[in-house]
């Protein structure tokens, strides 16, 4: 837009309207602020909110168990990490089966924490 200048009245014919600032709501948009106009859209919105909450629960649980293994390894508590590993693997597998994370991502998580535990136990 170099070389262009905002015009006095941008609503006149032939004037560039793109130079006007866009009207936006005052605060940041939130996921649940969407208002549906039809019955089916309202239902889909309710389903989306339930599904998201369920997915977040599985994702949070998975991350918690992974953190437990990593914290145990970082603290040098190998036996605690070995005990937490099966729980983490189960949580990761469950999240993958629900479609919360991709199966390849789940396999990568499992592989990396398993390798880390075995490496720490061998040392």
N, C-alpha and C positions, 0 to 999 in steps of 0.2 A: 504494500500500500504506500510505498514511497512515492512522493510527488503528489499524492492526493490530499485534499484538505477537507475537513468536515464542513458541510455546507450549513447555511443559516437555517433552511427549512428542508430537511431531507425527505419530506413527504411529497414534494413537488415532483411532477412527472419528469423522468430522466435523471433524477438525483440518485445517489448511491445510498441505499437504505442499510447496507451491510456495516456502515460505520457507526450505527447506533449501538449503544451497549445493550446486551441481552438482558432481559428481565429474568431474574432467578429468585427463588425463595431466599429468605434471610439466612436461615441456618443450613447446615449440611443435610442433604437428603438421607433418610434412613430407609432400610429395607422394608420396614413395616408401615411406612407412611403412604404406600401405594393404595389408592382408593379404587375399588372395582365398581364398574357401572352396571354389570349384568349379574344375574344369579350365578351362572356358571363360572364367571370370573371371580366372584366372591368365594365360591367353593374351592376353586383352584388355589386361591390365595390362602385359604385356611389350610388346605392340604400341604401347600408349600411350606408354611410356617411350622407345621407338625413335623414334616419330613426333615426340615433343616435342624430342628431341635434334636431329633433322633440321631441324625448324622453327626451333629456336634458332640453328642454324648459319647458316641463310639470313638470319634476322633480324639476327644479329650482323654478318655480312658486309655486308649492306645499310647498317647504321648506320656501319660503319667507313668505307665509301666516301663516304657523305654527310659524315662528319666531316672527311675529307681535303679535300673541296671547300670546306667552311666554314672550316677552318683556313687554307687557302691564301688565301681571300678576306679573312679577318681579318688575315692578315699582309701583305696588299697584293700577293701574288704571283699576278697575274692569269693569266699564262701557265701556271703550275702548276695553277691552278683549271680552266683550259680543258682541260688534258690529263686531269685527274681526272674531269671531268664525264661523258664517255662511259662510263667504268667504273662510275660511280655510277648512271647511268641504266640500264645493263645489269643491275646488281645489284638495283635497285628493281623492274625489270620481271620479273626471275626470281623474286623474292620474291612478287610479285603473282600470277604464273602458278602458283606452288606453293600459293597460298592462305594464305601466311603473313601477308600484309597484304591488305586489301581493295583492289580495283582503283582505286577512287576515291581512296583514301588514297595509293596509289602515284602516281597522276596528279598529286595535289596536291604530293607531295614533288618529283617531277620538274619540275613547273611552277615551284615556288619556287626550287629551286637553279639552274635554267636562267635564270630571270629575274635572279637575283642575279649570276650570272656575266656575263650580257649587260650588266647595269647597270654592273658594275665595269669591263668592257672598254671601254664607251662613255665612261667618265669619264677 
